[in-house]
Amino acid sequence: MSNITDLLPQARTGLPQVPDLTLTAALNRAAVKFFRDTEIWRAQLTATALVSGTSNYTFNTPQGSRVERVLSMRAVQAQTTTYPEQSLALKAVSPEEMSNARAASGMPNWYSLSPTDYTFTTWPTPDSTTAGFKFQVFAVLVPTLTATTIPDRFGDEWGEAIAARARSDLMCQVGQPWHNDVGCSYYDAIYNDLAASAKRKQVSGERVPQRVRPRKFV
């Protein structure tokens, strides 16, 4: 993992007077925005065992990250001497649909994401017949605002995008001594170019050049 503070020298360009704590907070916000905009951080989460009588579960995300969007969720049972491997896809529904569902128990086939605490609820509620099954979740992740690290592969390749967003964020702050309208627009444009390149890479699955159009900083 790369420390977010490793990007401080890049982010400080044009902002010599900004305190480290303020710049670090801007980098945290920029990292969250970058990963939300690009959805480039995708991972198979550590499986969660179904528990009889329990319908609410917490995602097993890497430290300092949270689920932004679930791409797929399955209830999976590994092959045993008695049964072949089983894998059942769950369908996403809204919290309102979930709250209106009648009480039932058995193998879940719906799930709903909490809008407040990054947990999920399943329906029907697992019972003794689901013993041995685990939830397998493939999801888009983003760092939390208090995260101190991001995966090395993203820090190495896209650190400049995060630093550019942090610079734009700070230079856009009217009333601060580091406010700079020109820099605000300039670095925002650079961020948008780099974020678009990252998104193209995520969609195509191929390495793409980081496309930044030449710009004049006046």
Backbone torsions as a table, in degrees:
resi	resn	phi	psi	omega
1	MET	NA	146.0	177.9
2	SER	-99.7	137.5	175.1
3	ASN	-73.3	134.6	177.7
4	ILE	-61.2	-32.5	179.9
5	THR	-66.9	-14.2	175.6
6	ASP	-64.8	-18.4	-179.3
7	LEU	-88.6	-1.3	-178.6
8	LEU	-55.8	-45.8	179.8
9	PRO	-60.0	-39.5	178.3
10	GLN	-67.0	-42.7	-176.1
11	ALA	-71.7	-22.1	-174.3
12	ARG	-77.7	-9.9	179.2
13	THR	-53.3	120.9	-179.9
14	GLY	79.5	3.2	-176.7
15	LEU	-132.7	52.2	-174.8
16	PRO	-65.1	-23.1	-174.8
17	GLN	-91.2	-5.4	-176.1
18	VAL	-77.6	129.4	177.9
19	PRO	-62.3	150.1	-178.6
20	ASP	-56.7	-41.5	-178.3
21	LEU	-62.9	-40.4	179.0
22	THR	-66.7	-40.6	-179.8
23	LEU	-69.1	-38.7	178.4
24	THR	-64.3	-41.9	177.9
25	ALA	-62.0	-38.6	177.4
26	ALA	-65.2	-38.0	177.1
27	LEU	-65.0	-39.1	177.4
28	ASN	-62.2	-45.7	178.3
29	ARG	-63.2	-39.8	-179.7
30	ALA	-65.2	-39.4	179.3
31	ALA	-63.8	-43.6	178.3
32	VAL	-60.0	-46.0	-179.6
33	LYS	-63.5	-43.7	-178.7
34	PHE	-59.2	-47.7	-177.2
35	PHE	-71.8	-29.8	175.1
36	ARG	-71.3	-41.5	-178.4
37	ASP	-66.8	-37.9	-172.1
38	THR	-97.6	-24.9	-174.6
39	GLU	52.2	35.2	-175.4
40	ILE	-82.9	-19.5	-179.6
41	TRP	-91.6	103.9	-179.1
42	ARG	-125.1	140.2	-175.0
43	ALA	-153.5	148.0	169.0
44	GLN	-84.1	118.1	-176.1
45	LEU	-80.0	158.2	174.7
46	THR	-59.5	131.5	-174.6
47	ALA	-62.6	146.5	178.6
48	THR	-113.4	126.1	-178.8
49	ALA	-71.7	136.8	172.8
50	LEU	-69.8	136.6	-178.0
51	VAL	-118.4	126.5	-179.1
52	SER	-58.4	129.7	178.5
53	GLY	84.3	0.7	-178.0
54	THR	-115.8	126.2	-179.7
55	SER	-112.5	-10.2	-179.4
56	ASN	-107.3	131.5	-175.6
57	TYR	-136.3	157.3	177.7
58	THR	-109.7	139.2	177.7
59	PHE	-69.9	139.4	175.3
60	ASN	-89.5	77.7	-178.1
61	THR	-92.5	155.8	173.2
62	PRO	-59.2	150.9	-178.9
63	GLN	-56.0	135.6	178.0
64	GLY	80.9	15.4	178.8
65	SER	-134.4	164.6	175.3
66	ARG	-143.5	162.9	178.9
67	VAL	-79.2	124.8	173.6
68	GLU	-91.0	-40.0	-178.5
69	ARG	-156.2	135.5	175.5
70	VAL	-86.8	125.6	177.8
71	LEU	-89.9	-35.6	175.3
72	SER	-160.1	148.5	174.6
73	MET	-138.0	132.4	-179.3
74	ARG	-134.4	148.8	169.6
75	ALA	-99.1	118.5	-170.8
76	VAL	-124.7	136.8	172.2
77	GLN	-121.1	126.0	-179.3
78	ALA	-66.2	155.6	178.6
79	GLN	-61.6	138.2	175.7
80	THR	-123.1	179.3	177.8
81	THR	-69.6	-18.3	-177.7
82	THR	-100.2	-37.7	-173.4
83	TYR	-125.6	145.8	171.6
84	PRO	-72.5	167.5	176.4
85	GLU	-59.3	138.5	177.8
86	GLN	-121.2	141.3	-179.2
87	SER	-145.0	118.2	-176.3
88	LEU	-122.6	124.0	-179.7
89	ALA	-78.0	139.0	175.0
90	LEU	-99.6	146.1	179.7
91	LYS	-99.5	136.9	177.9
92	ALA	-79.3	135.5	174.3
93	VAL	-133.3	165.0	-179.4
94	SER	-77.3	158.7	175.4
95	PRO	-57.1	-33.6	179.4
96	GLU	-66.2	-44.1	177.4
97	GLU	-62.6	-40.1	-179.4
98	MET	-64.4	-41.4	-177.3
99	SER	-67.7	-22.9	-179.8
100	ASN	-90.9	-5.1	-178.2
101	ALA	-73.3	140.8	178.2
102	ARG	-69.7	154.6	178.2
103	ALA	-63.4	135.1	179.1
104	ALA	-158.7	157.2	177.4
105	SER	-132.1	154.5	-178.7
106	GLY	139.3	-155.3	-179.4
107	MET	-74.8	123.5	-180.0
108	PRO	-64.1	142.6	171.0
109	ASN	-132.9	-0.5	172.9
110	TRP	-124.2	154.1	167.5
111	TYR	-144.7	152.9	179.3
112	SER	-136.5	138.1	-179.6
113	LEU	-90.9	137.3	174.0
114	SER	-71.2	135.9	179.4
115	PRO	-79.9	-3.6	-172.7
116	THR	-120.1	-33.9	-171.0
117	ASP	-127.9	14.5	173.1
118	TYR	60.0	37.3	171.7
119	THR	-112.1	174.8	176.7
120	PHE	-137.5	152.2	-180.0
121	THR	-117.7	141.0	-178.5
122	THR	-115.0	156.1	174.3
123	TRP	-145.3	137.4	-9.9
124	PRO	-61.8	169.6	176.5
125	THR	-73.7	129.5	179.1
126	PRO	-54.2	146.0	175.6
127	ASP	-131.2	-165.4	-174.6
128	SER	-63.6	-21.6	-179.0
129	THR	-73.8	-11.6	-178.7
130	THR	-97.7	9.8	-179.9
131	ALA	-56.8	134.9	179.7
132	GLY	92.5	-9.9	178.4
133	PHE	-88.0	149.9	175.8
134	LYS	-132.8	148.9	172.9
135	PHE	-81.7	126.4	172.5
136	GLN	-109.0	123.7	-174.4
137	VAL	-122.3	128.8	172.3
138	PHE	-111.0	123.4	-169.0
139	ALA	-143.7	159.6	168.3
140	VAL	-85.3	129.9	-179.4
141	LEU	-112.5	152.1	170.2
142	VAL	-135.2	152.2	175.9
143	PRO	-70.5	153.7	171.9
144	THR	-77.7	165.5	179.7
145	LEU	-67.8	-17.7	178.7
146	THR	-101.6	6.0	-179.4
147	ALA	-63.0	145.4	177.3
148	THR	-109.0	-9.6	-177.7
149	THR	-138.7	160.5	169.3
150	ILE	-135.9	159.3	-179.4
151	PRO	-57.1	140.7	-177.3
152	ASP	-51.9	-42.5	-173.8
153	ARG	-62.3	-30.2	179.5
154	PHE	-85.8	-36.3	177.2
155	GLY	-63.4	-39.8	-179.4
156	ASP	-68.9	-42.8	-172.2
157	GLU	-88.6	-33.9	-171.3
158	TRP	-122.6	16.1	178.7
159	GLY	-59.4	-35.6	-179.4
160	GLU	-65.2	-33.9	177.2
161	ALA	-64.3	-43.7	180.0
162	ILE	-66.3	-41.4	179.1
163	ALA	-64.8	-40.4	179.5
164	ALA	-64.2	-40.2	178.1
165	ARG	-64.5	-40.1	179.0
166	ALA	-63.9	-42.3	177.7
167	ARG	-61.5	-45.0	179.5
168	SER	-62.6	-44.2	179.4
169	ASP	-54.6	-48.6	-176.4
170	LEU	-72.3	-41.4	-178.6
171	MET	-68.5	-18.8	178.2
172	CYS	-84.3	-4.7	-175.5
173	GLN	-79.5	94.8	179.9
174	VAL	-62.0	136.1	178.9
175	GLY	95.4	-11.7	176.9
176	GLN	-92.1	150.6	-178.9
177	PRO	-63.2	-18.3	-179.6
178	TRP	-97.5	8.0	178.0
179	HIS	-61.1	134.8	-177.2
180	ASN	-154.9	102.9	-176.2
181	ASP	-59.6	-42.1	-178.5
182	VAL	-65.6	-47.4	178.6
183	GLY	-62.8	-36.9	177.9
184	CYS	-55.7	-51.0	-178.8
185	SER	-70.8	-38.8	-177.2
186	TYR	-62.2	-51.3	-176.7
187	TYR	-75.8	-26.0	174.2
188	ASP	-65.1	-39.8	178.6
189	ALA	-65.5	-40.9	177.4
190	ILE	-62.6	-44.3	178.2
191	TYR	-58.6	-46.3	-177.9
192	ASN	-61.6	-39.0	177.2
193	ASP	-62.4	-46.8	-177.1
194	LEU	-69.6	-40.3	177.9
195	ALA	-63.2	-37.6	177.2
196	ALA	-64.4	-38.5	176.8
197	SER	-63.8	-41.9	179.0
198	ALA	-64.2	-40.2	179.2
199	LYS	-65.1	-40.6	177.5
200	ARG	-61.6	-39.5	178.9
201	LYS	-64.9	-40.9	179.5
202	GLN	-63.5	-42.2	-176.8
203	VAL	-71.6	-42.1	-175.3
204	SER	-84.0	-24.7	-176.3
205	GLY	76.0	8.3	-178.8
206	GLU	-117.8	156.8	175.3
207	ARG	-70.2	128.6	179.0
208	VAL	-124.8	151.9	178.8
209	PRO	-67.2	148.0	174.6
210	GLN	-77.6	108.0	-172.3
211	ARG	-94.8	110.2	175.4
212	VAL	-122.9	117.2	-179.9
213	ARG	-69.2	140.0	178.2
214	PRO	-58.9	133.6	-179.6
215	ARG	-136.4	147.5	178.2
216	LYS	-97.8	124.6	177.3
217	PHE	-97.7	114.0	-176.1
218	VAL	-105.4	NA	NA
